[in-house]
Amino acid sequence: MAEYLAFHYLAPKDLLPRGHVPPFGIKNFPEACATLLLSEAKRQQLKPLRALDLGCAVGRSSFELARKAPEVVGIDFSKAFIRAARTLRKKASVRFPLKLEGTRTRMTTAKAPKTKYRTLVCFRTGDALRLPDLGMFDLVLAANLVDRVKEPKKLLQKVLPSLVRPGGLVLLTSPYTWTKEFTPSSRWPKDSFPSIRNILSPDFRLLRRQDLPFLLREHRRKFQLTFADATIWKRRSS
Ligand SMILES: C[S@@+](CC[C@H](N)C(=O)[O-])C[C@H]1O[C@@H](n2cnc3c(N)ncnc32)[C@H](O)[C@@H]1O
């Protein structure tokens, strides 16, 4: 939990030891995802009314999407993550123990954006592969989710087309860290990007692809550097 609150609500420079700057121009990842998707919407002259953050964790991207979309739904499997996201929505901040080393921690504050944006977001627990009817969305963000679900093909082939309205956009990001813990190895693609493109292309057109690097902080002197593959897709008209 603390690792995710830090990842979502602290700036990368505040996670690093004093005097160091984040490498590769790394920014706050959930904020960067929302910015990337909203910028593409602007480029496409799409004024988003409804946005969905699938696998929203503790909710930062959902709040960022609300800067431009008047209705945002954030969904995650984890009750604890959704509880934290709802607390941030209500109280604007939460205190959490940021790990220093061993069992030592420092109490730190995670701050959410202004009330105006927070109140536009609704957080719900749910399974991305078994969603109730949520209607269609203009924007869907699935950040680092595809390699965390049991059936990645179902997410891409069935779930996403059912959620995105024609002309709407999806931002997928993933480092493609396939593990048996989350996905049976029989369902791991051999080469992730071409497989994803094959599955999505009947319903979506690829607009953009770029690396989106991020730092996950384990403790004050240990970080994991990842380069997520970020792809933006536009739902075909029919
Ligand atoms: C690697 S985290 C990414 C979180 C967030 N999108 C981000 O980029 O920081 C994957 C998230 O997906 C959630 N998740 C995993 N399987 C899910 C499922 N089937 N339905 C909904 N959420 C799921 C996890 O609880 C976790 O919060």
The ligand as a MOL file (V3000), in Angstrom:
LIG
                    3D

  0  0  0     0  0            999 V3000
M  V30 BEGIN CTAB
M  V30 COUNTS 27 29 0 0 0
M  V30 BEGIN ATOM
M  V30 1 C 0.5980 -3.0190 -11.5460 0
M  V30 2 S -0.8170 -2.2980 -10.7830 0 CHG=1
M  V30 3 C -1.0690 -0.8320 -11.7420 0
M  V30 4 C -1.8800 0.1820 -11.0040 0
M  V30 5 C -2.0700 1.5250 -11.6950 0
M  V30 6 N -2.8400 1.4140 -12.9120 0
M  V30 7 C -0.7410 2.1480 -11.9750 0
M  V30 8 O -0.3650 2.2540 -13.1500 0
M  V30 9 O -0.0700 2.5210 -11.0180 0 CHG=-1
M  V30 10 C -2.1280 -3.3530 -11.3300 0
M  V30 11 C -3.4390 -2.9970 -10.6520 0
M  V30 12 O -4.4750 -3.7410 -11.2640 0
M  V30 13 C -5.2890 -4.2980 -10.2610 0
M  V30 14 N -5.8830 -5.5100 -10.8290 0
M  V30 15 C -5.2900 -6.7010 -11.0800 0
M  V30 16 N -6.1670 -7.5510 -11.6480 0
M  V30 17 C -7.3360 -6.8910 -11.7720 0
M  V30 18 C -8.6090 -7.2310 -12.2840 0
M  V30 19 N -8.8660 -8.4270 -12.7830 0
M  V30 20 N -9.5700 -6.2920 -12.2400 0
M  V30 21 C -9.3390 -5.0550 -11.7310 0
M  V30 22 N -8.1470 -4.6800 -11.2400 0
M  V30 23 C -7.1600 -5.5840 -11.2530 0
M  V30 24 C -4.3810 -4.5300 -9.0710 0
M  V30 25 O -5.1150 -4.5900 -7.8630 0
M  V30 26 C -3.4680 -3.3240 -9.1610 0
M  V30 27 O -3.9850 -2.2300 -8.4820 0
M  V30 END ATOM
M  V30 BEGIN BOND
M  V30 1 1 1 2
M  V30 2 1 2 3
M  V30 3 1 2 10
M  V30 4 1 3 4
M  V30 5 1 4 5
M  V30 6 1 5 6
M  V30 7 1 5 7
M  V30 8 2 7 8
M  V30 9 1 7 9
M  V30 10 1 10 11
M  V30 11 1 11 12
M  V30 12 1 11 26
M  V30 13 1 12 13
M  V30 14 1 13 14
M  V30 15 1 13 24
M  V30 16 1 14 15
M  V30 17 1 14 23
M  V30 18 2 15 16
M  V30 19 1 16 17
M  V30 20 1 17 18
M  V30 21 2 17 23
M  V30 22 1 18 19
M  V30 23 2 18 20
M  V30 24 1 20 21
M  V30 25 2 21 22
M  V30 26 1 22 23
M  V30 27 1 24 25
M  V30 28 1 24 26
M  V30 29 1 26 27
M  V30 END BOND
M  V30 END CTAB
M  END
